[in-house]
Amino acid sequence: MKLSYKGFFKNNEQLPKGELPANAVKFKEPGDMVSLSVVSSLFLFPALFGVIIIAIFSYLLHGELYIGFTLIGTLAAVLCMIPHELLHAVCFGKKAEVELYVAPKQLSLFVVSAQPISKARFIFLSLLPNLVFGWIPLVVWAVLPHGGFGNHLFTFAIISIMFGAGDYMNSFNALRQMPKGSLQQISGFNSYWFMPEEKQVKNE
């Protein structure tokens, strides 16, 4: 995997454009950063339901529940934005050329690659950082005694889960829109899917 830092994201023209098969199908998804932020934020509601389930489990286990935020946990989550994106980048594969951007208006980072990948890899790529930095730490918090380190871990996990809003949307779109055996590829701002046997290339 070759990772290149591209600086601040200003417009869609900066993003790599892949060579797509003639019958590639564009994902039904937002076409700009503003719409993406709005739509992806809706996917935090199902995530909140998951958080509540784990919190109820923690309450039943300990007989008490701590819900609060610490500065240390917040800073740790912000610092892990870079490892979060690096995990995405590694999952594209050894041959992939990956670009890293900073989106200051959205207070976020993101990586993109025009490397075609399978449906399963795309979903795994999208969800892995959220599992590593969000959901697994939250489960660990649920079983640890509350207070001290557990308080910081709770904050870190919740903020990391919130950072994954766009990843949840991508996974949902792949599950709903990509047929079995299809490949996903980014070209410009949007994702496309196509079946591997479609070899004709169109200019995007």
Backbone hydrogen bonds, N-H to C=O, Kabsch-Sander energy under -0.5 kcal/mol:
donor,donor_aa,acceptor,acceptor_aa,energy
2,K,96,A,-2.7
3,L,1,M,-0.6
4,S,98,V,-2.7
6,K,4,S,-0.6
6,K,100,L,-3.2
9,F,102,V,-3.4
10,K,8,F,-0.5
14,Q,11,N,-1.6
15,L,12,N,-1.3
18,G,16,P,-0.6
20,L,18,G,-0.8
20,L,202,K,-1.0
22,A,200,Q,-1.9
24,A,21,P,-1.8
25,V,193,W,-3.0
26,K,24,A,-0.5
27,F,191,S,-3.0
29,E,27,F,-1.3
36,L,32,D,-2.4
37,S,33,M,-2.3
38,V,34,V,-1.9
39,V,35,S,-2.9
40,S,36,L,-2.6
41,S,37,S,-1.3
42,L,38,V,-0.7
42,L,39,V,-1.2
43,F,40,S,-1.4
44,L,41,S,-1.5
45,F,42,L,-1.2
47,A,43,F,-1.0
48,L,44,L,-2.4
49,F,45,F,-1.6
50,G,46,P,-1.7
51,V,47,A,-2.1
52,I,48,L,-2.4
53,I,49,F,-2.1
54,I,50,G,-2.0
55,A,51,V,-2.5
56,I,52,I,-2.6
57,F,53,I,-2.0
58,S,54,I,-2.2
59,Y,55,A,-2.3
60,L,56,I,-2.5
61,L,57,F,-1.8
62,H,58,S,-2.5
63,G,59,Y,-3.0
67,I,65,L,-0.5
74,T,70,T,-1.9
75,L,71,L,-2.7
76,A,72,I,-2.3
77,A,73,G,-1.9
78,V,74,T,-2.1
79,L,75,L,-2.5
80,C,76,A,-1.5
81,M,78,V,-1.6
82,I,79,L,-0.9
84,H,80,C,-2.2
85,E,81,M,-1.8
86,L,82,I,-2.3
87,L,83,P,-2.2
88,H,84,H,-1.6
89,A,85,E,-2.5
90,V,86,L,-2.6
91,C,87,L,-1.6
92,F,89,A,-1.4
93,G,90,V,-1.5
96,A,93,G,-1.0
98,V,2,K,-3.3
98,V,96,A,-0.6
99,E,112,V,-2.9
100,L,4,S,-2.9
101,Y,110,F,-2.9
102,V,7,G,-2.5
103,A,108,S,-3.0
106,Q,103,A,-0.7
107,L,104,P,-0.7
108,S,103,A,-2.0
110,F,101,Y,-2.0
112,V,99,E,-2.1
114,A,97,E,-0.5
117,I,184,Q,-2.6
119,K,182,S,-1.2
122,F,118,S,-2.5
123,I,119,K,-2.2
124,F,120,A,-2.5
125,L,121,R,-3.3
126,S,122,F,-2.0
127,L,123,I,-2.2
128,L,124,F,-2.4
131,L,127,L,-1.9
132,V,128,L,-2.6
133,F,129,P,-2.7
134,G,130,N,-1.3
135,W,130,N,-2.3
136,I,131,L,-2.5
138,L,134,G,-1.8
139,V,135,W,-2.1
140,V,136,I,-2.3
141,W,137,P,-2.6
142,A,138,L,-1.9
143,V,139,V,-1.2
143,V,140,V,-0.6
144,L,140,V,-1.4
150,G,147,G,-1.5
151,N,148,G,-0.9
152,H,148,G,-1.1
153,L,149,F,-2.4
154,F,150,G,-2.2
155,T,151,N,-1.7
156,F,152,H,-2.7
157,A,153,L,-2.6
158,I,154,F,-2.4
159,I,155,T,-2.3
160,S,156,F,-2.1
161,I,157,A,-2.3
162,M,158,I,-1.9
163,F,159,I,-1.9
164,G,160,S,-0.6
164,G,161,I,-1.0
165,A,162,M,-1.4
168,Y,164,G,-2.2
169,M,165,A,-1.7
170,N,166,G,-2.2
171,S,167,D,-2.2
172,F,168,Y,-2.3
173,N,169,M,-2.6
174,A,170,N,-2.3
175,L,171,S,-2.4
176,R,172,F,-2.3
177,Q,173,N,-2.7
178,M,174,A,-1.8
182,S,179,P,-1.8
183,L,194,F,-3.3
184,Q,117,I,-3.8
185,Q,192,Y,-2.4
186,I,113,S,-0.7
187,S,190,N,-2.4
188,G,16,P,-3.0
190,N,187,S,-1.0
192,Y,185,Q,-2.5
193,W,25,V,-2.3
194,F,183,L,-1.9
198,E,195,M,-2.0
199,K,197,E,-1.2
202,K,20,L,-3.2
